[in-house]
Amino acid sequence: MQQDFLLIQKMKNGDEAAMEIFVRRYYAQILQYCSYHCADQMWAEDLTQETFERFFRKLVDYRHQGKALNYLYTIARNLCVDRGRKQREVTAEEPGEREKTAEAAGKDEAGRTEEKLLIGEALGKLPAELRDIVILHYFQEFSLREIAGILGIGLPLVKYRMKKAKERLRDLLGEDEVSGKASKRGAMTKSGFHREEESTWKD
């Protein structure tokens, strides 16, 4: 994107106004991604902030190839994975934290729609490598080929993981729960997990 190229050149020269414009342009998308990984909204906001801070720290070595947003997602994904790993270690060592985490998640999700609750709970039960595929494709609307670039894996592996993710989600949501309600994207209806053919995936 030409606008990103110009912004990055200005940011490399220390233009703080350009940095602010860049953050405003992509903040909501990165926050949404982190929110699907983390039930605690404060944690999601912290991870989003850290994503941009890391981007700016690495800016001097960054070579723009028209996909600044993809690079932001790569940073955000690594932060979310690290945070998830640390959280699992904490809950394993301190059982009391498990109840606190569940309580915080419940408060955070109280205002969400029934559908988002169902899908969010199902996503939380997926392994991280499958959850990333679903979030990036259905909620962030990346093509499978773009996802392969973000995750640094081959397109065939992305397609395989997508297939496994849909199977797991179908099992988690159940046949009776997957009809009729739209979600963030048209193809991401609950019935879509059953009927969407692989040939319709953007790659």
C-alpha positions in Angstrom: 0.0 0.0 0.0 1.5 3.3 -1.2 0.2 5.2 1.8 1.9 2.8 4.2 5.1 3.2 2.3 5.0 7.0 2.7 4.1 6.7 6.4 6.9 4.3 7.1 9.4 6.6 5.5 8.2 9.4 7.6 8.2 7.2 10.8 11.8 6.2 10.1 12.7 9.8 10.1 11.1 10.2 13.5 7.8 11.8 12.4 5.5 11.2 15.4 2.4 12.5 13.6 3.0 9.7 11.0 3.2 7.2 13.8 -0.1 8.3 15.3 -1.8 8.0 11.9 -0.3 4.5 11.4 -1.6 3.4 14.9 -5.1 4.8 14.3 -5.2 3.0 10.9 -4.6 -0.5 12.3 -5.3 -0.3 16.0 -8.9 -1.6 15.9 -7.9 -4.6 13.7 -5.1 -5.7 16.0 -7.2 -5.2 19.1 -9.9 -7.4 17.7 -7.4 -10.1 16.9 -5.9 -9.9 20.4 -9.4 -9.9 21.9 -10.2 -13.2 20.3 -7.1 -14.7 21.8 -7.6 -13.2 25.3 -10.8 -13.0 27.2 -9.5 -10.2 29.5 -10.0 -6.9 27.5 -7.3 -5.1 29.5 -4.8 -7.8 28.5 -5.9 -7.5 24.9 -5.3 -3.8 25.0 -1.9 -4.3 26.5 -0.9 -6.8 23.9 -2.1 -4.5 21.2 0.0 -1.6 22.6 3.0 -3.9 22.8 2.5 -4.9 19.2 2.9 -1.4 18.0 5.8 -0.7 20.3 7.7 -3.7 19.0 6.9 -2.6 15.4 8.4 0.8 16.1 11.4 -0.6 17.8 12.1 -2.8 14.8 11.3 0.0 12.3 14.9 0.8 11.5 15.4 -2.7 10.1 11.9 -3.0 8.6 11.7 -3.4 4.8 8.3 -2.5 3.5 6.9 -4.9 0.9 3.3 -3.6 0.9 2.1 -5.7 3.9 2.7 -3.7 7.0 -0.6 -5.1 8.5 0.6 -8.6 8.0 3.7 -7.8 9.9 1.7 -6.4 12.7 -0.4 -9.6 12.9 2.8 -11.6 13.0 4.0 -9.6 16.0 0.6 -9.8 17.7 0.4 -13.5 17.2 3.7 -14.1 18.8 2.8 -11.9 21.8 -0.6 -13.7 22.2 1.1 -17.1 22.1 3.7 -16.1 24.7 1.0 -14.6 26.9 -1.1 -17.8 26.6 1.9 -19.9 27.5 2.7 -17.9 30.6 -0.9 -17.9 31.7 -1.0 -21.7 31.5 2.1 -21.8 33.7 0.5 -19.5 36.2 -2.8 -21.4 36.4 -0.9 -24.7 36.8 1.1 -23.3 39.7 -1.7 -21.3 41.3 -5.0 -23.0 41.1 -6.8 -20.0 42.5 -5.9 -18.0 39.4 -8.1 -20.3 37.3 -11.3 -19.1 39.1 -10.1 -15.4 38.8 -9.5 -15.8 35.1 -12.9 -17.4 34.6 -14.6 -14.7 36.5 -12.9 -12.0 34.5 -13.8 -13.7 31.3 -17.4 -13.9 32.3 -17.6 -10.2 33.1 -15.9 -9.3 29.8 -18.3 -11.4 27.8 -21.4 -10.4 29.6 -22.4 -7.8 27.0 -21.7 -9.9 24.0 -24.3 -11.5 21.8 -25.3 -15.1 22.2 -23.6 -16.0 19.0 -20.3 -14.4 19.8 -20.3 -16.1 23.2 -20.8 -19.5 21.5 -18.2 -18.9 18.9 -15.8 -17.3 21.3 -16.1 -20.2 23.7 -15.5 -22.7 20.9 -12.5 -20.8 19.6 -11.0 -20.8 23.1 -11.1 -24.7 23.0 -9.2 -24.9 19.8 -5.4 -25.4 19.7 -3.6 -22.1 19.0 -2.5 -23.1 15.5 -6.1 -23.8 14.5 -7.6 -20.8 16.3 -5.2 -18.5 14.4 -6.4 -19.8 11.1 -10.1 -19.2 12.0 -9.6 -15.7 13.4 -7.4 -14.5 10.5 -9.7 -15.9 7.8 -13.2 -15.4 9.1 -12.9 -12.4 11.4 -10.0 -10.5 9.9 -10.9 -11.6 6.3 -7.4 -12.6 5.2 -7.1 -15.1 2.3 -5.5 -18.4 3.0 -2.4 -17.4 1.0 -2.1 -14.2 3.1 -2.4 -16.3 6.3 0.4 -18.6 5.1 2.6 -15.5 4.8 1.6 -14.2 8.2 2.2 -17.5 10.0 5.3 -18.4 7.9 3.9 -21.8 6.8 3.0 -23.3 3.5 -0.4 -22.9 1.9 -1.2 -26.6 1.9 -0.6 -26.7 5.7 -3.0 -23.7 6.1 -5.7 -25.5 4.2 -5.2 -28.6 6.2 -5.5 -26.7 9.5 -8.6 -24.9 8.2 -10.2 -28.2 7.5 -9.3 -29.5 11.0 -10.5 -26.3 12.6 -13.9 -26.5 10.9 -14.2 -30.1 12.0 -13.4 -29.2 15.6 -15.8 -26.3 15.6 -18.6 -28.4 14.1 -18.1 -30.9 17.0 -17.9 -28.1 19.6 -20.9 -26.2 18.3 -23.1 -29.2 17.5 -25.5 -29.6 14.6 -28.4 -28.0 16.5 -26.4 -24.9 17.3 -25.1 -24.1 13.9 -28.0 -22.7 12.0 -29.3 -19.3 11.2 -27.3 -16.7 13.0 -24.8 -14.4 11.2 -21.5 -13.5 12.6 -18.7 -11.1 11.9 -18.5 -12.3 8.3 -21.2 -13.7 6.0 -19.4 -17.0 5.5 -18.9 -17.4 9.2 -22.5 -18.3 10.0 -22.7 -21.3 12.3 -24.3 -23.2 9.4 -21.3 -22.1 7.3 -19.0 -24.4 9.3 -21.0 -27.3 7.8 -21.8 -26.2 4.3 -19.0 -23.9 3.1 -17.0 -25.8 0.6 -13.2 -25.6 0.5 -13.4 -24.4 -3.1 -14.9 -21.1 -1.8 -11.9 -20.2 0.4 -9.9 -17.3 -0.9 -6.3 -18.5 -1.3 
